[in-house]
Amino acid sequence: MEKLYSSLCKGLKEFEEIKIAEWVQGIEDNTDVHLCKYLLVREDTEIAPEGFMRVNFDPVLVRALREVKYLQLIDISVPEKASELFQKVNVYRT
């Protein structure tokens, strides 16, 4: 029984490490691309030919900010790039 428990814990730990490594790679790849976009864009519509302004903050960044918050709450270390992004969370919300 102990051997089965030990094997199961080891498998879960490896799975967690793999998923976190994939997440870190996604953060590294996606944040720079999405942060280079304009935060406000003008959309031309029939109602307002001069265009409406809309926020162009990518949902990928919103999700990354949320994930960093919860990972930090459960004391899982996050990469430096994700930490830097999260330090500016109030700026992005404003």
C-alpha positions as CSV (number, residue, x, y, z in Angstrom):
1,M,0.0,0.0,0.0
2,E,2.8,2.4,0.8
3,K,4.5,1.6,-2.5
4,L,1.3,2.4,-4.4
5,Y,0.9,5.7,-2.4
6,S,4.5,6.7,-3.0
7,S,4.2,5.9,-6.7
8,L,1.0,7.9,-7.0
9,C,2.6,10.9,-5.2
10,K,5.6,10.8,-7.5
11,G,3.4,10.6,-10.6
12,L,1.3,13.6,-9.4
13,K,4.5,15.6,-8.6
14,E,5.9,14.9,-12.1
15,F,2.6,15.9,-13.7
16,E,2.6,19.1,-11.7
17,E,6.1,20.0,-12.7
18,I,5.4,19.3,-16.4
19,K,2.3,21.5,-16.3
20,I,4.1,24.3,-14.6
21,A,7.0,24.1,-17.1
22,E,4.5,24.3,-20.0
23,W,2.8,27.3,-18.3
24,V,6.1,29.0,-17.8
25,Q,7.0,28.5,-21.5
26,G,3.6,30.0,-22.5
27,I,4.2,33.0,-20.3
28,E,7.6,33.5,-21.8
29,D,6.2,33.2,-25.4
30,N,3.0,35.2,-25.1
31,T,3.5,38.2,-22.8
32,D,5.8,40.2,-24.9
33,V,3.7,39.7,-28.0
34,H,0.5,40.8,-26.3
35,L,2.1,43.7,-24.3
36,C,3.4,45.3,-27.6
37,K,-0.2,45.8,-28.8
38,Y,-2.0,49.1,-28.4
39,L,-4.2,49.1,-25.3
40,L,-6.9,51.3,-27.0
41,V,-8.0,50.8,-30.5
42,R,-10.6,52.7,-32.6
43,E,-13.4,50.7,-34.3
44,D,-15.2,52.3,-37.2
45,T,-18.9,51.5,-37.1
46,E,-22.0,52.6,-39.1
47,I,-23.3,54.3,-35.9
48,A,-20.2,56.3,-35.3
49,P,-18.0,56.7,-38.4
50,E,-15.3,58.4,-36.3
51,G,-15.2,55.1,-34.4
52,F,-15.6,53.9,-30.9
53,M,-12.6,53.3,-28.6
54,R,-12.3,49.9,-27.0
55,V,-9.8,48.3,-24.7
56,N,-7.5,45.9,-26.5
57,F,-6.1,44.1,-23.4
58,D,-5.7,40.5,-24.5
59,P,-7.5,37.8,-22.6
60,V,-4.3,35.8,-22.5
61,L,-2.8,38.5,-20.3
62,V,-5.9,38.6,-18.1
63,R,-5.6,34.9,-17.6
64,A,-1.9,35.1,-16.9
65,L,-2.4,37.7,-14.3
66,R,-5.1,35.6,-12.6
67,E,-2.9,32.5,-12.7
68,V,0.1,34.3,-11.2
69,K,-2.1,35.6,-8.4
70,Y,-3.3,32.1,-7.5
71,L,0.1,30.4,-7.9
72,Q,1.6,33.0,-5.5
73,L,-1.2,32.3,-3.0
74,I,-0.3,28.7,-2.8
75,D,3.5,29.4,-2.6
76,I,4.5,28.2,-6.1
77,S,7.3,30.1,-7.5
78,V,6.6,31.9,-10.8
79,P,9.1,33.0,-13.4
80,E,10.6,36.5,-13.2
81,K,8.7,37.7,-16.3
82,A,5.4,36.6,-14.8
83,S,6.3,38.3,-11.5
84,E,7.1,41.5,-13.3
85,L,3.8,41.4,-15.2
86,F,1.9,40.8,-11.9
87,Q,3.7,43.7,-10.2
88,K,2.0,46.0,-12.7
89,V,-1.5,44.5,-12.2
90,N,-2.9,47.7,-10.8
91,V,-1.6,49.7,-13.7
92,Y,-3.3,47.4,-16.2
93,R,-6.6,47.5,-14.3
94,T,-6.6,51.2,-14.3
